[in-house]
């Protein structure tokens, strides 16, 4: 249901980064990674160069199993000021916690 509502918003304004971001996030959470990854590629050109933007893209990559892209987005997010301590604790990144590059980026959660 949420995806359907967001699809209508995106149809009204296909270049609205907020609507695209929300639709990509909900799609990833619904395991519709084909749609989520299509949307995130559009988002890369539309989102501002900010920590929260890269953090949001990292969620989508992580939820869709693209750990390398998630780490790259998180590295840029941290570089732009996103707090590593928050990232370290987020459930969306649970599958990355065992990776050396994730621990090097945000520290160990144990």
Secondary structure by P-SEA (a helix, b strand, c coil): caaaaaaaaaaaccccaaaaaaaaaaaaaacaaaaaaaaaaaaaacccccaaaaaaaaaaaaaacaaaaaaaaaaaaaaacccaaaaaaccccccccccaaaaaaccccc
